[in-house]
């Protein structure tokens, strides 16, 4: 931006004044000035948003329960109920889900079968593998050694599907013996179906027929006839690659994704949301806003935090630590690697080996980079003799872990190989278990609400014992009942995922819904009677006997990287004032104003606020546009008037000109807004109204 140094002479003074007036006028025009007294909360304000139903793959049992309590909040942080992010909510209507609409689930399941039938009609010799319903639609995997489908084939496949729909073929369920199912599959020459059959442990085997022309192994449910499918509510979306059973050493398959809805209007709304999701893509915004990068030179799935992203991460971690210390946790730091024997003791090597990186040889010993933090916390517990009076012990750690993920499954920050867990482990007495779970759920609710995810946008699932697990039935029942009782005391509805627990214990998983209705896995609390037994953890009870404590695993963000990606997409990169890496930008129009801005910046920094001065040479309008593109919450054009008055002309993001504010008053207001997770206008507006009323009097 051009500079206008102080010069003697009337002509120079007039030139300076004219330039300043022009530049300030351009700021006023560009900023869409609105009167403070006429400001009203927009309909899309986050406190007005209605929650969207989330999506699941399968229906679950819903349970009614009772109300609970809230945790203590640090006086240094915002109350949990404070609205956090100025989230632009874009949903127009609530879309049904597989869970909320059994009919929609049937439509998607049947659409998958009809698509597979159409593919086998058009491409003879194609073998089908699996074809489930999923969130928003369905897919099917196909194998054909001779023919490779292309995106241009999707249109013809959809036309063939429409023909099948118009035929109104009945969907018929049949039960057969395992031997009969095998005989029929062998007659078709479909080896993938044989492998699926071998994985089914129960009998009889169920088949579903589409008319008398096509069938597959399937337990249902389906619509009555293909004519019940909404022809214009179904769309084939993409063609992708996959591997049989997700194993890169098994045959390569082609996967067709489709979406299906109850009517064309729902399909249209879904497509609109997909466009919005693309606009919010954290991978795009991460680069555009210079937040983070994934460097292929370093390897896939490894995150590099840039200065702006690092600032946001620091703010998240600081808030997280403050809340944990306030709620009775102590912080731990543990190593990144450990001897392989530790992972054998914990059971991770036996049950989680495929998710771990290879071992390292160190002086003849095998070391393993850690995929989890829990064994380390067990060692710290074991380092001293504990009394029942010491329990519960709550230890928390922002621990970076590393897990092997196939390169084809990596996705931005959502699925990486190295990530930081906001891990905590609680060691308690059996009779303390339920209260500790309640405490975890309270703290989870308090922390997530700070980031704009309140109770209305939760989906909660109780996951029970999986087929591959350790521990007795009695232990599992005790842990499961403790989790269930805590949820019911909280009054939270939840669904049950039979067999979805960890190998060492049952768990509660919490998903959050974002501004466009997508669900994301974040928080978890898991009961564990296994690790205390494996590590021989003990405490001395009131009678002097040695007893085994109960252990709870717990994370609120889950993965800090994934949670950050969710935040980026939920806010579309428009972080609330308290999380913005740069909270305010000063735009000086003269050298004198620049010096004043640097002095003001120093005062803001000493107060703990993040303010920068634009020292560029671009025109003011471009500087303003740049600040807007970078989502700066507050900006101020500073000229001779502001210098003389010791004020700043404040413009709050999305709300226009807020008027001239004395520097000290602005610092105080920004600190208040920052602490309460609010936007600046929410503090300046009432003050401006009070001043206006006083002036009228």
Secondary structure as UniProt FT lines:
FT   HELIX           10..30
FT   TURN            31..32
FT   TURN            37..38
FT   TURN            43..44
FT   HELIX           46..48
FT   TURN            75..76
FT   TURN            80..81
FT   TURN            98..100
FT   HELIX           102..122
FT   TURN            124..125
FT   STRAND          127..128
FT   STRAND          133..134
FT   TURN            135..136
FT   STRAND          137..143
FT   TURN            151..152
FT   HELIX           153..166
FT   TURN            167..168
FT   STRAND          170..176
FT   HELIX           178..188
FT   HELIX           191..199
FT   STRAND          205..210
FT   TURN            211..213
FT   STRAND          214..217
FT   HELIX           226..228
FT   HELIX           231..233
FT   STRAND          234..243
FT   HELIX           244..246
FT   TURN            248..249
FT   STRAND          252..260
FT   HELIX           264..279
FT   HELIX           282..288
FT   TURN            289..290
FT   STRAND          292..294
FT   TURN            296..298
FT   TURN            300..301
FT   STRAND          303..305
FT   HELIX           307..326
FT   TURN            327..328
FT   STRAND          330..331
FT   STRAND          337..339
FT   HELIX           340..346
FT   HELIX           348..351
FT   HELIX           353..355
FT   STRAND          360..362
FT   TURN            363..364
FT   STRAND          365..369
FT   HELIX           374..382
FT   STRAND          386..387
FT   HELIX           388..390
FT   STRAND          393..402
FT   HELIX           407..409
FT   TURN            412..414
FT   STRAND          418..428
FT   HELIX           430..432
FT   HELIX           433..450
FT   TURN            451..452
FT   HELIX           455..457
FT   STRAND          458..463
FT   HELIX           473..490
FT   STRAND          494..497
FT   TURN            498..499
FT   TURN            503..504
FT   STRAND          507..513
FT   TURN            515..516
FT   STRAND          519..528
FT   HELIX           530..534
FT   TURN            535..536
FT   STRAND          539..540
FT   TURN            542..543
FT   STRAND          546..547
FT   STRAND          550..559
FT   HELIX           560..571
FT   TURN            572..573
FT   TURN            577..579
FT   STRAND          584..588
FT   HELIX           591..606
FT   TURN            607..608
FT   STRAND          611..613
FT   HELIX           620..629
FT   TURN            630..631
FT   STRAND          634..638
FT   HELIX           640..645
FT   STRAND          647..652
FT   TURN            653..655
FT   STRAND          656..662
FT   HELIX           663..675
FT   TURN            676..677
FT   HELIX           681..696
//
